[in-house]
């Protein structure tokens, strides 16, 4: 039967005493509790194994002779499911087993003769706990590195910058446990939405200029702030600036500040509302920060090269490459594919009436609507000045038409305001659908020529353009669909 009592000053160590003599057990429990340890008592090897399977134990003090199962047999069974718990064998007979041979054979940490008194017991307990500390330190470092290695592919995958930043702050929380934190990086960007119940607290911010840290991802008590100046006092801000200037991780005033560096340039900082004092944890933070900084920098470069800065959708060249990739996947997996061509209505009149800033506002509003309606598997690109194109992944027979109706519905509430009043944002939409093929495998050339997919992309866009032309000449603010397309037969 397990027994647990609480010491006066906790050492944070839990010791399991496996001992069948109740008098000796009571004396030992009292002695160890005076040292601040939490003690669990089991009166047999079998019961000790039950405890070891059900809870965290740092050190096992194990009597050699017990009813049903000897201490040696208990250790053999223990090592089948737990190689980390430290073991000190106890015996009432000094010559029971050759100690060196027993330590080596059972992979245990000590062999204590009970007749040597309480001081020797405490000495062997200290030996076992020091060994437990070393094992835990090594295991935690290994688990931390494994965490970083597992997180690295997620960091470096192609994804929106705001999602990457949010992921980084949550991964840091997972690495260190629950902390208040933020991350700030040297770039411009929009705020990041954080789940309502974050697993930890903190924030991520971008260094907009030499002095301002704009928060981009946050958890806990930092959630909702837009700038580091809003949630940090002058001393805390000074600590952040010093970290940026010195370009090295700092644990100061109950916080930890980690610079994010690419080469000599500091692109941001991670702010943790907890002092990380262990060198192991600081090293793990630095390793993770190096990975995160490179991922952020690459994401910034990627977005600069592929995103239209005004509308937030992809540039035409990237869209065309994506369309070809989707066509190849649709052919290989035999699913449908849709194209929507969206053209703004009366953009020239908006420009003439409200100026080009008003026209830019209308284009930005259109881009915002299109981004909001897309699934993760879809993509939107700016195909021309006021024309946008959407690729729908596996939409089904009516998916393109349903999406077009959703876009028109959202546009009805969009408008731009200028010196000459307010102007509604509207658009016309053309939809084309490519059905899944039913070719026999024997009829498909290997490899399929690249020109084949180029031609299918042109047909799909041309069909959507023809449908768009009908929508425009019907008066706009509506959608038309072309007849479904079939894959071109191989000659």
C-alpha positions in Angstrom: 0.0 0.0 0.0 1.4 3.4 -1.0 1.8 6.1 1.6 2.6 9.8 1.1 3.2 12.5 3.5 4.3 16.1 3.0 7.6 17.6 4.1 8.1 21.0 5.6 10.2 22.5 2.8 9.7 20.9 -0.6 12.8 19.8 -2.5 10.7 18.9 -5.6 12.1 15.4 -5.5 9.8 12.3 -5.2 11.3 9.2 -3.6 9.7 5.7 -3.6 10.6 3.6 -0.6 10.1 -0.1 -1.2 10.4 -1.7 2.2 8.5 -4.5 3.9 9.6 -3.7 7.5 7.0 -1.1 8.7 9.2 0.2 11.5 12.2 0.8 9.3 9.9 2.3 6.7 8.3 4.8 9.1 11.7 5.9 10.4 13.1 6.3 6.8 10.0 8.2 5.6 10.4 10.7 8.6 14.1 11.1 7.9 13.6 11.8 4.2 10.7 14.1 4.7 12.8 16.2 7.0 15.0 16.8 4.0 12.0 18.2 2.1 11.4 15.2 -0.1 8.1 13.8 -1.1 8.0 10.1 -0.1 5.8 7.2 -1.3 6.0 3.9 0.5 5.3 0.5 -0.9 5.7 -2.7 1.1 6.5 -5.1 -1.7 8.3 -5.1 -5.1 5.0 -5.7 -6.9 3.4 -2.7 -5.3 6.5 -0.6 -6.0 6.2 -1.5 -9.7 2.5 -0.4 -9.7 3.6 3.0 -8.3 6.4 3.4 -10.8 4.0 2.7 -13.7 1.4 5.3 -12.4 3.5 8.3 -11.4 6.7 10.2 -11.8 9.4 8.9 -9.4 12.9 10.4 -9.2 14.6 7.8 -6.9 13.8 4.3 -5.8 15.1 3.2 -2.4 14.7 -0.6 -2.7 15.0 -3.3 0.0 16.9 -6.3 -1.4 14.8 -9.0 0.4 11.0 -8.6 0.3 8.2 -11.1 0.1 7.2 -12.3 -3.3 9.9 -10.5 -5.3 13.5 -9.6 -4.4 14.9 -6.2 -5.0 17.0 -7.6 -7.8 13.9 -9.1 -9.5 12.1 -5.8 -9.0 14.9 -3.9 -10.8 14.9 -6.3 -13.7 11.1 -5.8 -14.2 11.5 -2.0 -13.7 14.1 -1.7 -16.5 11.7 -3.3 -19.0 9.5 -0.1 -18.9 11.6 2.6 -17.3 15.3 3.1 -17.8 15.5 6.6 -16.2 14.5 6.2 -12.6 17.5 6.0 -10.3 17.8 3.0 -7.9 19.6 2.6 -4.6 19.4 -1.0 -3.2 19.3 -1.4 0.6 20.2 -4.5 2.5 20.6 -5.6 6.1 23.6 -7.7 5.3 26.9 -6.2 4.1 28.1 -9.3 2.3 24.8 -10.3 0.6 26.0 -9.5 -2.9 29.3 -8.1 -4.3 28.3 -4.4 -4.6 30.4 -3.6 -7.8 29.1 -6.6 -9.7 25.5 -5.8 -8.6 25.7 -2.1 -9.6 27.0 -3.1 -13.1 24.6 -6.0 -13.7 21.4 -4.1 -12.7 22.4 -0.6 -13.9 21.7 0.9 -10.5 23.2 3.9 -8.7 24.0 2.6 -5.2 24.1 -0.2 -2.7 23.4 0.8 0.9 23.9 -1.3 4.0 21.2 -0.4 6.5 23.4 -1.0 9.5 25.6 2.0 8.5 23.0 4.4 9.9 21.0 7.4 8.7 23.9 9.5 7.6 25.0 6.9 5.0 21.4 6.6 3.9 21.2 10.3 3.3 24.5 10.3 1.5 23.3 7.6 -0.9 20.0 9.4 -1.3 22.0 12.5 -2.4 24.0 10.4 -4.8 20.9 9.0 -6.3 19.2 12.4 -6.6 22.2 14.0 -8.2 22.2 11.2 -10.8 18.5 11.8 -11.3 19.2 15.5 -11.9 21.8 14.7 -14.5 19.5 12.2 -16.3 16.6 14.7 -16.3 18.9 17.5 -17.6 20.1 15.3 -20.4 16.5 14.0 -21.2 15.1 17.6 -21.2 17.8 18.8 -23.5 17.2 15.9 -25.9 13.5 16.5 -25.8 14.0 20.2 -26.4 16.2 19.5 -29.4 13.7 16.9 -30.7 11.0 19.6 -30.4 13.0 22.0 -32.4 13.8 19.4 -35.1 10.1 18.5 -35.3 9.1 22.2 -35.5 11.6 23.1 -38.2 9.7 21.7 -41.2 6.6 23.6 -40.1 8.7 26.8 -39.8 10.1 26.5 -43.3 7.1 25.5 -45.2 5.5 28.0 -47.6 2.8 29.8 -45.6 1.5 33.4 -45.0 3.8 35.4 -42.8 1.2 36.2 -40.2 0.5 32.4 -39.7 4.2 31.8 -39.4 4.6 34.5 -36.7 1.7 33.1 -34.7 3.1 29.6 -35.0 6.5 30.7 -33.7 5.2 32.3 -30.6 3.1 29.2 -29.8 6.0 26.9 -30.5 8.2 28.8 -28.1 5.6 28.4 -25.5 5.6 24.7 -26.2 9.4 24.6 -25.8 9.5 26.4 -22.5 6.1 25.9 -21.0 3.4 28.5 -20.2 4.9 32.0 -20.3 3.7 35.5 -21.2 5.6 36.4 -24.4 5.7 38.4 -27.6 7.8 38.4 -30.7 8.8 41.5 -32.7 10.4 41.5 -36.1 11.8 44.2 -38.4 9.2 44.4 -41.2 5.7 45.8 -41.9 2.6 43.6 -41.5 -0.9 43.2 -40.2 -2.0 42.1 -36.8 -2.3 38.4 -36.2 -5.4 36.7 -34.8 -4.7 34.5 -31.8 -7.1 31.8 -30.5 -9.4 32.9 -27.7 -7.8 30.4 -25.3 -4.1 30.4 -25.9 -2.1 27.7 -24.2 0.3 30.4 -22.9 0.8 34.1 -22.8 3.1 36.4 -24.9 3.4 38.5 -28.0 5.2 39.0 -31.3 6.0 42.4 -32.7 7.7 43.9 -35.7 10.2 46.7 -35.6 8.5 49.2 -37.9 11.2 51.8 -37.5 14.2 52.3 -35.3 12.1 52.8 -32.2 8.6 51.3 -32.6 7.8 47.6 -32.0 4.5 46.8 -33.6 2.9 43.6 -32.0 2.1 41.0 -34.6 1.5 37.8 -32.6 0.7 37.6 -28.9 -0.6 35.3 -26.1 -2.1 35.8 -22.7 -1.9 39.2 -21.1 -0.3 40.7 -24.1 -3.2 39.9 -26.4 -4.9 42.9 -27.9 -2.0 45.3 -27.7 -0.8 46.9 -31.0 2.6 48.2 -29.8 5.2 47.1 -27.3 5.1 50.7 -25.9 1.5 50.0 -24.8 2.3 47.1 -22.6 5.9 47.5 -21.5 7.3 50.1 -19.1 10.3 52.3 -19.8 12.7 49.9 -18.2 11.4 46.9 -20.1 11.5 48.8 -23.4 15.1 49.8 -22.5 16.0 46.1 -22.0 14.5 45.3 -25.4 16.5 48.1 -27.1 19.7 46.9 -25.4 19.1 43.3 -26.6 18.7 44.6 -30.2 21.8 46.7 -29.9 23.9 44.0 -28.4 22.5 41.2 -30.5 22.5 38.6 -27.7 20.0 36.8 -25.6 19.3 38.4 -22.2 17.6 37.2 -19.0 16.9 40.4 -17.0 14.3 41.7 -14.5 12.3 38.5 -14.6 12.1 38.4 -18.4 14.0 36.8 -21.2 14.5 38.6 -24.5 15.8 36.7 -27.5 17.0 38.5 -30.7 16.1 37.1 -34.1 19.1 37.5 -36.3 19.9 36.8 -40.0 23.6 37.4 -40.3 24.5 40.6 -38.5 21.0 42.1 -38.9 18.5 41.8 -36.0 15.1 41.4 -37.6 13.1 41.2 -34.4 12.9 39.9 -30.8 11.0 37.4 -28.8 9.9 38.7 -25.4 9.2 36.2 -22.7 7.6 37.2 -19.4 9.8 34.8 -17.5 13.5 34.7 -16.6 15.0 31.6 -18.3 18.0 30.9 -16.1 19.2 27.4 -17.1 21.9 27.5 -19.7 20.3 24.5 -21.3 17.0 26.4 -21.9 18.9 29.5 -23.1 20.8 27.4 -25.6 17.6 25.7 -26.8 16.0 29.1 -27.2 18.9 30.4 -29.2 18.8 27.4 -31.5 15.1 27.8 -32.1 15.4 31.6 -32.6 18.0 31.0 -35.3 15.6 28.7 -37.2 12.7 31.1 -36.6 14.7 34.2 -37.9 15.6 32.4 -41.1 12.1 31.3 -41.7 10.7 34.8 -41.1 13.2 36.3 -43.4 12.5 33.8 -46.1 8.8 34.3 -45.7 9.2 38.1 -46.1 11.2 37.6 -49.3 8.7 35.1 -50.6 5.7 37.4 -50.0 7.6 40.4 -51.6 8.1 38.3 -54.7 4.7 36.6 -54.9 2.1 38.9 -53.4 0.5 42.0 -54.9 1.1 44.6 -52.2 -2.2 46.5 -52.9 -4.7 43.7 -53.0 -2.9 41.0 -50.9 -3.5 38.3 -53.6 -0.8 36.6 -55.6 0.9 38.2 -58.6 -0.1 36.9 -62.1 3.1 34.9 -62.7 2.8 33.0 -59.5 -0.9 32.4 -60.2 -0.1 30.9 -63.6 2.5 28.6 -62.1 0.0 27.5 -59.5 -2.7 26.8 -62.1 -0.4 24.5 -64.0 0.5 22.7 -60.8 -3.2 22.3 -60.0 -4.0 21.0 -63.5 -1.3 18.3 -63.2 -2.7 17.3 -59.8 -6.3 17.3 -61.1 -5.3 15.1 -64.0 -3.3 12.7 -61.8 -6.0 12.3 -59.1 -9.0 12.7 -61.5 -10.8 15.6 -59.8 -12.6 18.7 -61.0 -11.1 22.1 -61.3 -12.7 25.6 -61.6 -11.5 29.0 -62.7 -13.3 32.2 -61.7 -12.4 35.4 -63.5 -13.5 38.5 -61.5 -13.5 41.9 -63.1 -14.3 45.1 -61.2 -17.2 47.2 -62.4 -16.7 50.9 -63.2 -13.2 51.2 -61.8 -12.4 54.0 -64.3 -15.4 56.0 -63.0 -14.2 55.5 -59.5 -10.8 56.8 -60.5 -12.3 59.7 -62.4 -14.6 60.6 -59.5 -12.5 59.9 -56.4 -9.0 59.9 -57.8 -6.5 57.0 -58.0 -6.4 56.7 -54.2 -10.1 55.9 -54.3 -9.5 53.4 -57.1 -6.7 51.8 -55.1 -9.1 51.6 -52.1 -11.6 49.8 -54.3 -9.0 47.3 -55.5 -7.9 46.7 -52.0 -11.5 46.1 -50.9 -11.9 43.6 -53.8 -8.7 41.8 -52.8 -9.9 41.6 -49.2 -13.3 40.0 -50.2 -11.6 37.5 -52.4 -9.2 36.4 -49.8 -11.9 36.0 -47.2 -13.9 33.5 -49.3 -11.1 31.2 -50.3 -10.4 27.8 -48.7 -6.8 26.9 -47.8 -6.6 24.8 -51.0 -7.7 27.6 -53.3 -5.7 30.5 -54.7 -6.4 34.0 -56.0 -4.2 36.1 -58.3 -4.3 39.6 -59.7 -4.6 38.8 -63.4 -4.6 42.3 -64.8 -5.2 45.9 -63.6 -8.7 45.4 -62.3 -9.1 41.7 -63.1 -8.6 38.8 -60.7 -8.5 35.0 -61.2 -9.3 32.2 -58.7 -8.4 28.5 -58.9 -10.8 26.3 -57.1 -9.4 22.9 -56.0 -11.9 20.1 -56.4 -15.0 22.3 -56.3 -17.6 19.8 -57.5 -20.2 20.6 -60.2 -21.6 23.7 -58.6 -18.7 24.9 -56.4 -17.6 27.7 -58.7 -21.1 29.1 -59.1 -21.7 29.0 -55.3 -18.5 30.8 -54.7 -19.4 33.5 -57.3 -22.7 34.1 -55.5 -20.8 34.4 -52.2 -18.4 37.0 -53.7 -21.3 39.1 -55.1 -23.1 38.9 -51.8 -20.0 40.3 -49.9 -19.3 43.0 -52.5 -22.8 44.5 -51.9 -21.6 45.7 -48.5 -18.3 47.1 -49.8 -17.7 50.7 -50.7 -14.9 53.3 -50.7 -15.2 56.9 -49.5 -13.5 60.0 -50.9 -13.9 63.7 -51.0 -16.8 63.4 -53.5 -18.8 60.9 -51.5 -19.0 57.1 -51.3 -18.8 54.7 -54.2 -19.9 51.0 -54.2 -17.4 48.3 -55.0 -18.9 45.8 -57.5 -17.7 43.1 -59.9 -18.6 40.7 -62.6 -17.7 37.0 -62.6 -17.1 34.3 -65.2 -16.9 30.7 -64.1 -15.5 27.7 -66.0 -15.3 24.1 -64.9 -12.9 21.3 -66.0 -14.4 17.9 -65.4 -12.5 14.9 -64.3 -11.1 12.8 -67.1 -11.8 9.1 -67.8 -8.8 8.2 -70.0 -7.6 4.6 -70.0 -4.1 4.3 -68.6 -2.9 2.9 -72.0 -4.0 6.1 -73.8 -1.9 8.5 -71.5 1.6 9.2 -72.8 4.5 9.1 -70.5 5.6 11.7 -69.8 2.7 14.0 -70.6 4.1 17.0 -72.6 4.2 20.3 -70.7 2.5 21.9 -73.7 -0.6 19.8 -73.0 -1.2 21.4 -69.6 -0.3 24.9 -71.0 -3.1 24.4 -73.6 -5.6 23.2 -71.0 -4.8 26.2 -68.8 -5.5 28.5 -71.8 -8.8 26.8 -72.6 -9.9 27.0 -69.0 -9.1 30.7 -68.7 -10.6 31.5 -72.1 -13.8 29.8 -71.1 -14.0 31.8 -67.9 -13.2 35.0 -69.9 -16.1 34.3 -72.3 -18.5 33.9 -69.4 -17.1 37.1 -67.8 -17.8 38.9 -71.1 -21.4 37.9 -70.9 -21.7 39.1 -67.3 -20.2 42.4 -68.1 -22.5 43.0 -71.1 -25.5 42.0 -69.1 -24.9 45.0 -66.9 -22.4 43.8 -64.4 -22.7 42.7 -60.7 -23.6 39.2 -61.8 -22.0 35.9 -62.7 -22.2 33.6 -65.7 -20.8 30.0 -66.2 -19.5 28.5 -69.3 -20.2 24.9 -70.5 -18.1 22.4 -68.6 -14.8 21.6 -70.3 -13.4 18.1 -71.1 -9.7 17.2 -71.1 -8.3 17.3 -74.6 -7.8 13.9 -76.1 -4.2 12.8 -76.7 -3.3 12.6 -80.5 
